[in-house]
Amino acid sequence: MKSRFVAFAATLLLGGVMVPGTALAQNELNRGSSQDTRPDGRGNRNRETPARNAKGESGGAVVTGNGISYHNGPVMQGTVNVYYIWYGDWTKDPGANQILTNWGNSIGGSPYENINTTYGDTTGNVSGAIALSLKSTSMPSTTFGTSLSDSSIASIVSKALSTGALPTDSNGVYFVLTAPYIAETSGFLTQYCGWHTYGNINGANIKYAFVGNAAANLGSCAWQTSSSPNGDPAADAMVSVMAHELEETASDPNLNAWYDSSGAENADKCAWTFGTTYGSTGGSLANMNLEGHDYLIQQNWVNASGGYCALSYASASNPDFSLSVSPASQTLASTGGTTGNYTITVTPSGGFTGTPSYAITGLPAWATASGVSASGTFNVAATSPVSGTYTFTITGTSGSLVHSIAATLVVSAPPQPSFTISISPTSQSVNRGGSVAYTVTIAPVSGFTGTVGLSVSGAKTGLTASLSSTSIVTSGTSILTASTTNSAKRGNNTLTITATYAGPGTPITKFAAATLKIN
């Protein structure tokens, strides 16, 4: 959004949200100065763009305390709902949906998100609770084209809300996620990797963000380009940018709450810094694990203890836990049965000492989960299952703390009808001028029925091969006779039988071979 519109929207919100005289939620709250540079939501610069103060400017007012100042605007309190708008052709990066969904389902209440609890306004603090909505929507690139402006991003959000594809939620953050090779003409890949803003959309103050897939110039917005924790460098890079924008939107939703004298919001102050890393998939690096998945995410600014970049924040007053499950997926045969054990692991933070209780939901009607044992294990039993991949939810509850994680049940497809071909014997010898016979057998598998055509190849000069029957219905035999002349060339020959089912259904071709030695 253009800064003039943003300022107007902020004025409207200031009059309706901020309550003068209310006790401050922060222990120390810097009210900032009119000299501070107003943020534009675009501090999520690409790797080549210098930081705002890279040239050495000191900014306007001197920032005191924790290195970031409060400017009287509201923060997002309570549970912040996250909505995804998938724009463009995502078949160009088919793995991105699962990676971004896994992250969205696990970031809420994490030690990383707890950093934002150090930010507040005159009525309370950011909770750190994030909920990825079960509702998402997609739009083809024909909707607004493949070269988008800032106003196009606003129009995408507006269309999603006005058509009812997504709910109108003033405590939500709408991520416009653009597929590979969709351009954002105001500076994507050249100046920034993502941005956030707000506007009056569908009659509500709506917070939204743009994050694009950087495949067109991956190195500009991805720290790792050849490998990444989830095997998709472009999607993993989007996770880092989305975390950055989410932190800023919650702590500075209307661009008038928390930023420093240069206009840098909390995550801007830590852009492209990752803290302590460890080895992950394919030689890549990661710095956090959220419910069983590794990520490399930019740090955020902790508004405490003088201020610093970090990957987590915890205090004794904020006990919490996160969940992971291993393995994340189990497979059953098409006939049903019982899976091996899924194991839930609880990772405490902030002094958490409780024991969560669990609920397992979202399984198909023909599947039943066992109870979760004291060691965190359970399995899933299925009777007459339907083949496919099914995602279900494990929810852990301890007092007011509730966290969920997704797991998967895969039911293998039933074996497809087919047939086998064999030949007996597989090897014979014959004197020149003689002949031998082989038996070719077709046998059905998994209820196969149909006509199988037979042909033979490999006969050389002086050798003739023929079949007693060139087609077999469902099952049966055909005699392969190999006859030689007196002048046939001595030595080994390979005779190949080709069996072909042409349909209906999926065509099937199989082969069998036998050797014949001519003496």
Secondary structure, DSSP 8 states (H G I E B T S, - for coil): --HHHHHHHHHHHHHHH--TT---SSSS-----TTS----S---B-TTS--TTTT----SS---TTS-EE-S-----S-EEEEEEEES-GGGSTTHHHHHHHHHHH-TT-TTGGGGGG-B-SS-B----EEEEEEEEEE-TTTT-SEE-HHHHHHHHHHHHHTTSS---TTEEEEEEE-TT-EETTTBTTTBSEEEEEEEETTEEEEEEEEE--GGGGGGT-S-SS--TTS-HHHHHHHHHHHHHHHHHHH-TTSSSEE-TTS--TGGGGTT---S-EE-GGG-EESEEETTEEE----EEESSTT-EEES----TTS-EEEEEEESSEEEE-TTEEE---EEEEEEEETT-----EEEEE---TTEEE----TTSEE-EEEES--SEEEEEEEEEEETTEEEEEEEEEEE------EEEEEEESSEEEE-TT-EEEEEEEEEEETT--SEEEEEEE---TTEEEEES-SEEESSEEEEEEEEE-TT---EEEEEEEEEEE--SSS-EEEEEEEEEEE-
